[in-house]
Amino acid sequence: MLELTRVTAGYDRRDPVVREVSLSLAPGESLGLLGPSGCGKSTLARVAALLHRPYGGTVVLDGEPVRGWRHRAPRARRTAVGVVFQQPRLSADPRLTLRELVAQPLRATGRRAEVADRVAALAPAVGLTPELLERRPHEVSDGQLQRACLARALVLRPRWLICDEMTAMLDASTTAALVAVVESYRRESGAGLLAVGHDRVLLERWCDRTVGWQECSAPGAPRGAMSPGGQEILTT
Ligand SMILES: Nc1ncnc2c1ncn2[C@@H]1O[C@H](COP(=O)(O)OP(=O)(O)OP(=O)(O)O)[C@@H](O)[C@H]1O
């Protein structure tokens, strides 16, 4: 299980953006977390991906409480979670070719010998041709770069996948293609998926269940929130 309990997080301890949010995800399950822009979805996604240390609450991953975030998290814990962000250009090193980008986690974990096979298997699955793999981020479209970022998130075969507005910048056909890749990986691997976003139609079609930000926040959470029906409501 991936379990977040009363997680409080943000960038200013006196005014956290995420206040006492709880959710849990079972292996093989897909959960859509819906919330309006700015409510703290990306911050929570980063906490769940062990990239952002919360001020309070607990994160339990595969039965063990998480005690270290970012470089302080043991490698096996960090690599159990794959993450795809909304803006591929912010998360892709502009000096790398797409092939190097996809292979980055393998190299970082000392698994160089697997690079050729893993990239050869993943590239066609995400729709990257051999020619595109040799280009750098400034030579490809956002959709092509996001395909590479998704491959990078899957290359270590994570047990948990977090898609933070993965398709927000993409057209309908690229969105459908990337969702299909994630679903195929989820079915084949039994990984759990947390898909975060504000597109209710997309997340309801994509995920086994969806939950609104308001529903998983402690009562009285003072940020923008979603009503149980998914309609945006104003809070103080
Ligand atoms: N690095 C940061 N430093 C300070 N404040 C930040 C930082 N990142 C985000 N914030 C603020 O935290 C709040 C929540 O941001 P976050 O990106 O988590 O929301 P979101 O729900 O994912 O938004 P969106 O749907 O627009 O991506 C916003 O008010 C934002 O300005």
The ligand as a Tripos MOL2 file, in Angstrom:
@<TRIPOS>MOLECULE
LIG
   31    33     1     0     0
SMALL
NO_CHARGES

@<TRIPOS>ATOM
      1 N1          8.6920   25.9510   -4.7670 N.pl3     1 LIG1
      2 C1          7.6790   26.6820   -4.2670 C.ar      1 LIG1
      3 N2          7.9150   27.6790   -3.4050 N.ar      1 LIG1
      4 C2          6.9030   28.3980   -2.8670 C.ar      1 LIG1
      5 N3          5.6030   28.2000   -3.1580 N.ar      1 LIG1
      6 C3          5.3110   27.2320   -4.0360 C.ar      1 LIG1
      7 C4          6.3300   26.4170   -4.6380 C.ar      1 LIG1
      8 N4          5.7210   25.5260   -5.4560 N.ar      1 LIG1
      9 C5          4.4060   25.7670   -5.3770 C.ar      1 LIG1
     10 N5          4.1520   26.7890   -4.5300 N.ar      1 LIG1
     11 C6          2.8210   27.3340   -4.1620 C.3       1 LIG1
     12 O1          2.0980   26.2870   -3.5170 O.3       1 LIG1
     13 C7          0.7300   26.3420   -3.9020 C.3       1 LIG1
     14 C8          0.3310   24.9620   -4.4210 C.3       1 LIG1
     15 O2          1.1000   24.6850   -5.5960 O.3       1 LIG1
     16 P1          0.9860   23.2870   -6.3360 P.3       1 LIG1
     17 O3          1.8500   23.3650   -7.5560 O.co2     1 LIG1
     18 O4          1.2220   22.1940   -5.3690 O.co2     1 LIG1
     19 O5         -0.5630   23.2830   -6.7400 O.3       1 LIG1
     20 P2         -1.3480   22.4690   -7.8680 P.3       1 LIG1
     21 O6         -2.6600   22.1150   -7.2700 O.co2     1 LIG1
     22 O7         -0.5110   21.3480   -8.3540 O.co2     1 LIG1
     23 O8         -1.5100   23.5390   -9.0180 O.3       1 LIG1
     24 P3         -1.6470   23.3470  -10.6110 P.3       1 LIG1
     25 O9         -2.8560   22.4870  -10.8420 O.co2     1 LIG1
     26 O10        -1.8190   24.7610  -11.0950 O.co2     1 LIG1
     27 O11        -0.3700   22.7030  -11.0790 O.co2     1 LIG1
     28 C9          0.5940   27.4560   -4.9130 C.3       1 LIG1
     29 O12         0.0660   28.5840   -4.2530 O.3       1 LIG1
     30 C10         2.0060   27.7090   -5.3690 C.3       1 LIG1
     31 O13         2.1990   29.0520   -5.7120 O.3       1 LIG1
@<TRIPOS>BOND
     1     1     2 1
     2     2     3 ar
     3     2     7 ar
     4     3     4 ar
     5     4     5 ar
     6     5     6 ar
     7     6     7 ar
     8     6    10 ar
     9     7     8 ar
    10     8     9 ar
    11     9    10 ar
    12    10    11 1
    13    11    12 1
    14    11    30 1
    15    12    13 1
    16    13    14 1
    17    13    28 1
    18    14    15 1
    19    15    16 1
    20    16    17 2
    21    16    18 1
    22    16    19 1
    23    19    20 1
    24    20    21 2
    25    20    22 1
    26    20    23 1
    27    23    24 1
    28    24    25 2
    29    24    26 1
    30    24    27 1
    31    28    29 1
    32    28    30 1
    33    30    31 1
@<TRIPOS>SUBSTRUCTURE
     1 LIG1         1 GROUP 0 **** ****
